[in-house]
Every structure is written in structure tokens, then in C-alpha cells.
Amino acid sequence: MTVDSKEGTGTKVTATFKLSHPDTKPMGSIVETITTLIAANPAVQFIFDYKTGDDHYRFDSFQQS
């Protein structure tokens, strides 16, 4: 886990988990978790990056579709 904070810019928190590690818990409902975070903090930008093998998914709460 890394935390990078810059005054006037914001804070970036990065956490990386190995899915094969025995202490890694099931992810649960990521959609519900992110939806709750955004609804409770609409002024905060949330970026969710999910990578597994060759697949990559990125969600940015400030990006318009």
C-alpha cells in the first residue's frame, strides 16, 4: 500500500492484493462499495483500476461517458 499526498493536489492511495494469497478476502460487491463511496462523497474523485492477467478495467467517477 502506498499513500502519495501533495498539498493543493490531493491524495492518492494505492493498494495491491495478490488474489492467490491465502489471507486475501473475497472482494464482495465492488459495485455497491464504489456506488456508496461516490454517493457519500460526490466531490471526491474515485478511480478504480482492476487488472487480472491480460484484462484491465478502469472506472473514474469524474469521467463522463
TORLOPA-209953 format. One line per field, with one value per residue (C-alpha): residue in one letter; residue number from 1; x, y, z. Coordinates in Angstrom, 2 decimals, always signed. Layout:
<sites>
aa [a, ...]
i [NUM, ...]
X [X, ...]
Y [Y, ...]
Z [Z, ...]
</sites>
This chain:
<sites>
aa [m, t, v, d, s, k, e, g, t, g, t, k, v, t, a, t, f, k, l, s, h, p, d, t, k, p, m, g, s, i, v, e, t, i, t, t, l, i, a, a, n, p, a, v, q, f, i, f, d, y, k, t, g, d, d, h, y, r, f, d, s, f, q, q, s]
i [1, 2, 3, 4, 5, 6, 7, 8, 9, 10, 11, 12, 13, 14, 15, 16, 17, 18, 19, 20, 21, 22, 23, 24, 25, 26, 27, 28, 29, 30, 31, 32, 33, 34, 35, 36, 37, 38, 39, 40, 41, 42, 43, 44, 45, 46, 47, 48, 49, 50, 51, 52, 53, 54, 55, 56, 57, 58, 59, 60, 61, 62, 63, 64, 65]
X [+0.00, +1.25, -0.05, +1.04, -0.23, +0.51, -0.80, -3.32, -3.49, -4.96, -4.09, -3.62, -3.95, -2.84, -3.41, -2.35, -3.51, -2.43, -5.57, -3.64, -2.56, -4.43, -5.16, -6.90, -10.60, -13.25, -13.82, -17.55, -19.73, -17.34, -20.25, -22.11, -18.95, -17.98, -21.59, -21.78, -18.42, -19.43, -22.92, -21.47, -18.57, -19.60, -16.75, -14.10, -12.66, -12.58, -10.55, -10.85, -8.32, -8.77, -6.14, -6.01, -3.89, -4.36, -7.66, -7.84, -10.88, -10.75, -13.53, -13.14, -16.00, -15.21, -15.07, -18.19, -19.27]
Y [+0.00, +3.47, +6.92, +9.93, +13.30, +16.71, +19.97, +21.58, +18.47, +15.70, +12.26, +9.07, +5.76, +2.62, -0.88, -4.04, -7.51, -10.90, -12.91, -16.14, -15.14, -17.17, -14.03, -12.23, -11.97, -12.22, -8.81, -8.70, -6.31, -3.73, -2.01, -1.43, -0.26, +2.26, +3.47, +4.13, +5.95, +8.21, +8.93, +9.90, +11.92, +13.43, +15.99, +13.28, +11.66, +7.87, +5.80, +2.02, +0.00, -3.75, -5.84, -9.59, -11.36, -9.51, -7.91, -4.35, -2.35, +1.30, +3.40, +7.14, +8.84, +12.19, +10.80, +11.32, +8.52]
Z [+0.00, -0.87, +0.01, -2.05, -0.84, -2.32, -0.91, -3.22, -5.41, -3.28, -2.00, -3.98, -2.13, -3.96, -2.65, -4.49, -3.48, -4.76, -5.33, -4.76, -1.23, +1.44, +3.52, +0.63, +1.37, -1.37, -2.99, -2.28, -4.24, -5.68, -7.49, -4.21, -2.45, -5.16, -5.52, -1.76, -1.73, -4.64, -3.25, +0.13, -1.34, -4.71, -4.67, -4.33, -7.45, -7.16, -9.62, -9.55, -11.57, -11.78, -13.53, -13.89, -16.47, -19.77, -18.69, -17.38, -16.23, -15.12, -13.61, -12.92, -11.07, -12.76, -16.32, -18.41, -20.75]
</sites>
